[in-house]
Amino acid sequence: MYSRFRIQTRLSTVEAEDALARLVDARRGSAAKPFVGRVEGGAFTFHRAFIGRNSFMPVVSGRIVEGEGGAVLQGTMRLQWAVAVFVVFSVWMGIVAAVSMLLKSGAGSDTTAVFFAVLFPVFVIILMLVGYFPERRKAMRLMVDTFAA
């Protein structure tokens, strides 16, 4: 889960950094602002402030550069590294287990175990998609709405 974005604004780089900083709180546990992280020196790294549990929250990082007619926010949204490693490992282990069971099985194979071994990677992928994409959309909408005004 990795995507690039580019938001054009008519604000100067300093004004754009100030506008983005108004959305980001440096302290965790505070629900006063929609994002938690840092904005400094023309660079930013943050994620949405979320009360609850969602490890698939996208990490937004990038920089603010001067563009034609104003500032441009160039950045990426990605999964946290630990979560991405967990997803890849879980899917890989499920595939290995399913292939191993299929190779060992003969006419009297345990179809239930094979079914669940195949279903596990699908479940992990669906869980990731359901947790990541709505939060990515919300974060993008908050940023676009801030700079569209």
N, C-alpha and C positions, 0 to 999 in steps of 0.2 A: 504494500500500500504506500505509494509514493506518487505525488502529483505536484506539478509546478503551477504557480499562479503569477499573474501580473495585474496590478491594479493601478490605473492611471488616475491622477487627481490634478486639479488646478492649483492646489496648495503648494507652497514652497517646501523644500525638504525639512526645514525647521518646523513649519506649521504642521506638516504631515506627521513628523515624529511626535510632536506635542499631542496631536489628535489621537494617535495610536497609543501613546502613553496614558491618556485618559481612560482607555479601555482595559489597561493591564495593571493588576495589583501585584506587588512584589511578595506579599505574604500569602501563604496557604491558609485555608480555613476561613478566609474572608469572602463573603458573597456580595461585597459591595460593587465589584466590577466583574464583567463577563469573562475576563481572562486572568491567568496567573502566570507570571514569568518576568521578563525584563525587556526594556526598550531603552537603549543607550548608544550613543555614538553612531547613529544611523543604522544600527543592526537591532534585530529583535528575535526573541525566542520565547514562546509561550504556548499554553494550552488552555482550553476552556475551563473555567472554574465550574466544578461539578460537585454537587452534594450527593453522594452515593458512590457506587462502585462501577467503574467502567474503565478497564485497562486498555481498551481499544481507542481511547481518546487521541486524536491526532496532535502531533507536536508541530507547531507552526514556527518556521524560522526563515529569516531572510534579511534583506537590507532595503534601505530607502535611498534611491539614487535620483539625480536630477534628470528630467526628461524634457521633451519638447512641450512647452506650455505648463510645466509644473513638475511635481515629484511623481515617481513611479515606485510602487512597492513590488519588489521582486522576491519571491519566496517559494518555499516548498511546504507541503504537508505530508507527514509520514507517521507511521506507527512508532512507538517507543522501541528502541533496539531490543530490550529484553522481551517485549511482547512479540516482536517479529521473530526472534529466535525461537521462542516457545511455540508459536504457530507452525513454523517450518519443521521443528523437531516433532511436534505432535502429528502433523500430517504425514511426515516421513515414517514415523513409527507405525502409524495405522496402515499405511500402504505396505510396509515390510511385513507386518503381521498378517494382512490379508493374503499377500502373495505366498508367504510361508505356509499358511493353512491350506491354500489351494494346491500348492505343490505336494504337500504331505498327504492330502486327502485322496482317497480313492472312491470307490463306489459307496462306502459307508461313512462318508464325511459328515461332520457336524455342521450342517448348513446354518444353524443359528449363530455359531461362533464366527463363521465366515461373514455372515450378514452384518454382525455388529462390528467386525474388524473393518469392513468396507464403509459402514455407516459413520464410524468415528471421525475419519478425516473430513467427511462431508459436513458433519455437525460442527467441527472446529471452524471450517471455512464459513459456514453460514453464520455462526456466532460472531466471527470477526467482521463480516460484511454488515450485519445488523448493528453492531456496536460502533463501527468506524464511519461509514458513509453518512448517516444522519448527523453525527457530530461534525464531520467535515463540512457538510452543507450549512449547518448553523454557524460555524466559525466564519466561513466565507461570507455568509449573508451579513453578519455583524460588521465585518470589515468593509464590505462593499457599501453598505448603508451609511457607514461613518464617512466615507470619502465621496459619496455621491452627492451629499448635501452641500 
